[in-house]
Amino acid sequence: MNKLVLNTRNFTDDFFEESRLLGIMSPVKDYQFCWQLNNLLRMDFRVNNEIEIQLMKKNRNYFFAVYEFCEPTSSLEHYIYNNQFDGEYLLPEFKHLDFLWLMKGDTVSNEMLHQKTENLRGISGVQLVVELTNEKIKNKEHLIF
């Protein structure tokens, strides 16, 4: 019997084209973290249950919340992923990170990324902010909704 394998490389390449990703260590609840982002950075992150990531591991389903904010004056979209759910990780190679911030849909300059990073570091409870390059991410397909 032949087994068909879905090649997700093209999906992931298209999904991450011109995107930037930040990893954030902040031991607070996801809704509290997004509330702080909304208040301090004048954003409007809201949970989007339609794009929640569901992974099947160890014969069990794990659900990773995704918060979404679309810039009103551009096509830039922001997504905050919860990297942990009930002891499992969306990106197991980054177990030390609590959240992932994906920016896509429009160009994100180095200056803009640096400003977001500095703003994040100023938020109470944020311990670490790092840029994650595509080469560092082993399980990119887990971020595709």
N, C-alpha and C positions, 0 to 999 in steps of 0.2 A: 504494500500500500504506500503510495507516495504522499508525503506530507508537504503541505503548502506553508510557506513562511512569508509573512508580511514584512516587506522591507520598509522600515519606518525612517530610514535615513533622509529621504526627500522631504517627508513631513517635518522632521525636526529641523532640517536646514531652512525650509521656508518659514517655519514658525519663529525661529530665532534670528532670522535675517534682520540686521540693523537693530538688534535689541541689546540692552544692557541689563545686567543682573547684579544686585547687591545681596550679600548675605549678612544677616543681622543677629547678634546675640543679645537677647533681652528677655529675661525670665518673668514676663508678665503675660496675662491672658491676651489672646489675639484681639478681642474687641477693645480692651484697654489700650493696647498699642495703637490700633487704628484711630481710636478716639483722640489720643495724643497727637498723632499725625494730622488729623483733621483740624484740631484746635491750634496747634503751633505752626503748621505749614499752610494753613488755609486750603486744605484739600477736602474732598468729600468721599472718602473710602466707605464703601458699603459692601456687606457680604453678598455674594452672588451664588446662591445655592445651585443654579443651573450649570455652573462651571466647576463645582466642587470636584476635587480629584478623589476617585475611589480606586484603591489598590487591593488586590487579593493576595494575601500572604498567609502562609501557614493555615490554609483552609478557613480564613476569616477575612471579612471586609474591613478595611480601614478607610476613614474619610478625612480628607485634608481640606479645610476651609480655604476659600479664595475670596479676597476682598478686591473690589474693582473701583477705579476712578478714571474717568475719561476727561482729559483737558478740554474745556469748553471752547478754547480759541485755536486748537490745533488737532491733529489726528493722533497725538500721543496718548497712549493708554498705559495705566499703571495697575499692576496686580501685586497684591501681597499674599503670599502663600504661607500657610502654617506648615512648618517642616516636621512637626511631631503630632502623632495621634496615638494615644494609648500604648506608648512604648515602642511604636514603629516610626520610621522616618521616611518622608517623601524622597529625600536625597540622602541615603544612608552614608555616603562618603563625606557628608557634612553634619555629623551628629551633634556637633557643638553649636550649630546655628539653630535659632528658634524660628526665624522668618526669612523669606526670600522676597525681594522686591524686583519684579520684572518690569522694565520700561520698554515698550515697543510701539510700532506704528508710525513713528516719526524719528528723525535723527536726534540722538541725545549726545550733545557735545561733551568733551572731557570737562569743560568748565561747569556745565550743568550737573554732571555726575559728581564732581567735586563739591559743588554747593549742596546737593542732596545729602552727600556723605557727611559734610560738616553739620548740616541741620540735624541729621539723625543723631550724631554724637552729642548734640546738645539736649537731647530728650532724656528725661529722668529714667533710669533703669537700663538704658542702652549701654552695653559693655564693649561691643565690637561691631564695626562695620567694615566689610571687605568687598571688593569687586570680585565676582566669580566669572572667569573667562570660560568660553565654550570648551576649551581644551581640558579644564579642570573638572568638568561635570561629566560623570560616567553615566548617569541615568536621566539624561535630558528628556527622554520620552515621558517621564513621570510628570513633567510640567505642562504637557500639552493637554488642553481641554477641548 
